[in-house]
């Protein structure tokens, strides 16, 4: 044992990794997706958080993947601050991502405070449960540090995924563009028969090894992670169930799954919401995980760099999202609870933008591979852009970091009049995101 920068490390390698996990299943009677009218009635399968702490000569880096729909605004701050304290690192070095399952919660502390002021306390999420969950996850992080394993090599592998992803964008017979191909559109001939559209067809697996012994695998694939939802059956859906199945193959290798940039990508072409299609999606994703593992190449870890830049996004200028309009909706008892929740979430995000609180866009650079965390429902074109910026490298993209922006379309999507009530950013976002990606992905 020796010390580097005041930290204990194993002789021969300055890097160690510790895997943590915890159950974060919501209680019954809890709202899902923030605005679904049917609250949780049964637990089909548990929700988990999986992550790792990377230890080395510099401050620890934490990656945390949560089987929740979204973590936003003040709640996102809570998660990062809590995990930073548990891992004894800085907040900017904590990467928190939701997988975005819809039968799971949206948490936004700022919005919850606004809702409490108008008599809707607890309607968005159970704040006591949330605080308890943070304590449990922090305990898992602290506990895993005692079991950190040395790592000497990085593994990279990928596999083409068959018949899962399809783009929301569909061109009709008269050339009219629609973005209405949702996650369970397979029963509608127009959406089932339309081409797949723009996707990233590959699942990528980044793994950590102690010489020839695998320690941990991180899988990323760009698609909305829903097969069926909205009936009150809490579930990690097909992505969580595929991850669980893969974990059973070898319990000694930690398995983490993250959703890629998939704001405009769903399983809608290949899924009609049936149990049969859910099982097929599980099988196909699991098969891709296995194939990516079989193609894995190991590379010695020589140096790990961390870069971060602030991404400042403008709020959407629509009249329905002005301070006055959102406040009117929030204060109106004749509006549905779901509309008032959306208004509170919009107001919370407006406050963040007006306070000039930028979004961290971090990158972990392993030399031959980079891991980048994007905010919100970033469209898949940005994931492809990140890969094009480093074509010689293995770039793994993660979506659904700070989720207040909702959908993050490209200029082309805005020009086709993409609209949605889950869209809070303004046109012109693309150049800001491109600039930020250049800063963190390109070699200094």
ZAZADO-63109 format. One record per residue (C-alpha): z negated, x, y; residue in one letter. Coordinates in steps of 0.02 Angstrom, whole numbers, plus 50000, padded with zeros to 5 digits. Layout:
<rs>
ZXYA/...
</rs>
This chain:
<rs>
500005000050000X/500395006250176X/500374999550353X/501894996450463X/501584989750637X/499814985550584X/500384974950435X/500084979050253X/501694981250152X/502144986949977X/502695005049965X/504575006249943X/505024990050034X/504404983850203X/504804965650162X/503904952050068X/504204933450052X/502964919350018X/503514901949964X/502514886550012X/502664867949977X/501654852150008X/501774833449980X/502184824450144X/502484806850075X/502174793250202X/500964778950166X/501544761350127X/501884750650278X/502604765450374X/504224763950472X/505724773950411X/507124781950513X/506224776850671X/507104760150688X/507354752650514X/506594735150516X/505974736150335X/504454747350323X/503984756950167X/503534745650021X/503654757449872X/503744776149837X/505294779249732X/504944798049733X/503824809049841X/504324818050000X/504004836650012X/504024851050132X/504684867450061X/504784883750155X/504484902350159X/503644915550265X/504604931850281X/503444946550310X/503954963850368X/503724976950504X/503894963850641X/503024947250663X/503234934750519X/504684922450516X/504364904950450X/505674892850385X/505094875150347X/506194861350273X/505464843750279X/505984828350181X/505884817950340X/507234809850444X/506874818650610X/505544828650703X/505784827450891X/505094832351060X/503194833851064X/503064832250875X/504284846650853X/503164857050965X/501664852150859X/502484857750698X/503024874550766X/501394878250855X/500374873550701X/501404884050581X/501464898750702X/499574898750707X/499464897650517X/500674912050491X/500014922350637X/501684923450725X/502544917350883X/503214899750902X/505024905350926X/504974913450753X/504574896650670X/506124887150610X/505784868950568X/507154857850498X/507184839950436X/508324835450291X/508704818650375X/508424806550232X/508374788950305X/507014782150190X/505834794150279X/505014794850451X/505534799850625X/504104807850722X/504114810150911X/502424812650993X/503064809551169X/503924793251119X/502364787751025X/501324790151183X/502554779551283X/502504765851150X/500604765851149X/500634762351336X/501554745951304X/500504740151157X/501584747351017X/500414760750951X/500884766250775X/502564757350774X/503604773250769X/502454782850651X/500644784350596X/499944798050709X/498354800450606X/499384803050449X/500494815050544X/499014825450602X/498314825950425X/500024831250360X/500104845650484X/498394851650423X/498984851050242X/500594860550279X/499654873550382X/498474875950236X/499964878450119X/500664891650236X/499004900950246X/498784899850058X/500514906250015X/500254922350114X/499044928349981X/500434926949851X/501844935349948X/503034945049837X/503994960849881X/505864958549906X/507154972249897X/508794962749888X/509654947849965X/510774936649859X/512284927049924X/513274914249826X/514284898649857X/515174884949760X/516384871149803X/515554854149797X/516564840649712X/516664822749778X/515164821349894X/515594824650076X/516824815050186X/516994814550374X/516494799050470X/518134800150564X/519474788750491X/521194785350566X/521764767450539X/523524761350501X/523914759050686X/523244776250731X/521594769650794X/520154781850765X/518474775550703X/516884785050659X/516214770650556X/516284778350381X/514414778150347X/513444784650199X/513794769950083X/515544764750133X/516334767049962X/516474748349932X/517644746350082X/519434751050034X/519844757550209X/518454770450201X/518564773950014X/520434777350016X/520524787350179X/520664806350165X/519064816750155X/519354823650331X/518504838850405X/517054845250300X/516354861750240X/516714860450053X/515494874150002X/513664874049959X/512904890850006X/511414898849922X/510414912950001X/509144920849885X/507774934049889X/507544946449747X/506304959749694X/507594971649619X/508334961249477X/507004947749481X/507414932149583X/506004925549691X/506704911649800X/508324901949828X/508844892749987X/510294880449970X/511274872750114X/512624859450110X/513344849350253X/513194830750220X/512074816450270X/510824815650126X/510864797050091X/511514786749948X/510574770549976X/509244766550106X/508424753450215X/507544743450079X/505834751150100X/505964762649948X/505364779650009X/506414793549934X/507004811349959X/508684804149901X/510004813349803X/509734830149889X/507864830449852X/508124824549675X/509454837849643X/508274850949715X/506874844949600X/508014845649449X/508524863449495X/506684868349515X/506354862749336X/507634875249271X/506464889749313X/504784885849394X/504554904149442X/505984903549569X/505594893449725X/506964881049771X/507254875449951X/508634863850011X/509194861450191X/510524850250265X/511944859050355X/512784853150515X/513244835850458X/513124823650602X/514894817550563X/514854820150374X/514264807450245X/514494803450062X/515344787150114X/517014789850028X/516154792549860X/514634781349874X/514414762549881X/512504762649879X/512344759149693X/511144767849574X/512654774249477X/513364783049629X/511654790149675X/511544798149502X/513304805049519X/512864812849687X/511304820749611X/512324827949468X/513694834849581X/512494843249702X/511464850549560X/513044857249478X/513524865849641X/511804873849653X/512004880949478X/513764887249512X/513264895349676X/511874904249584X/513104910349453X/514204918149588X/512744926649677X/512964944749730X/511454955349771X/511384966649924X/509954978649967X/508914972750115X/508914986850240X/508424978050400X/508054960450459X/508344956150641X/507834940350733X/508754933650885X/508484917950986X/509234910151140X/508834894651241X/510084880451231X/510004868851381X/510914852451350X/511264839051479X/510684821251449X/512004807851420X/512534799851586X/512794782251516X/512094767851616X/511134761751463X/510194778351462X/509634779551643X/507774780951677X/507754763251747X/508714755351602X/507664763751467X/506044759351556X/506584741151574X/506944739851389X/505324748451340X/504284736851450X/505144720751395X/504144711351260X/505644700251227X/506644714951161X/506534719350976X/505284732750928X/506724743450865X/507604743051034X/505994747451122X/505734762151004X/507484768551044X/507094766951229X/505484776851209X/506394790451114X/507714791051251X/506394792151388X/505484805951294X/507074816051284X/507514812951467X/505814819751516X/506124835351413X/507814838451493X/507174835351668X/505744847551636X/507064860451587X/506334862851414X/507754871351322X/508034870851135X/507794886751035X/509364892050939X/508714905550819X/509634917150700X/508914927650559X/510114942250534X/510044951150366X/511544962050408X/512744955150277X/512114937450301X/511494926750445X/510464910850447X/510654899650600X/509654883950644X/510574870750746X/509784856050838X/509984837850793X/511484830050710X/512684844050753X/514454840250695X/515184850550553X/516474858850667X/515054869350740X/514574875550567X/516384880750537X/516394889050709X/514854899250663X/515734905450506X/517294909850605X/516264920150726X/515724931350582X/517134929750454X/516624945650365X/514854939350339X/513904925750246X/513344913050377X/512174899350319X/511984885150443X/510534873050451X/510574856750549X/509224844850610X/508084857050700X/507444849750865X/508174832350844X/508054824451016X/509934826351054X/510424815150908X/512274817150874X/513074832950946X/514964829850947X/516344841850999X/517404839451154X/518774832151043X/517574819050975X/517004814251150X/518834812951202X/519084800351061X/517674790151139X/516374793551005X/514874782551045X/513264778350955X/511494772850999X/510914789350919X/511894799651048X/510854806951191X/511864822151247X/513234822651377X/515054827651360X/515284846151391X/514004851051260X/515274861051159X/515434875651280X/513554877351295X/513354877851107X/514804890051087X/514014901851213X/512324900951126X/513114904450956X/513984919851024X/512324926451088X/511374924950924X/512754928050796X/513714942550867X/513054960050842X/512104966350996X/
</rs>
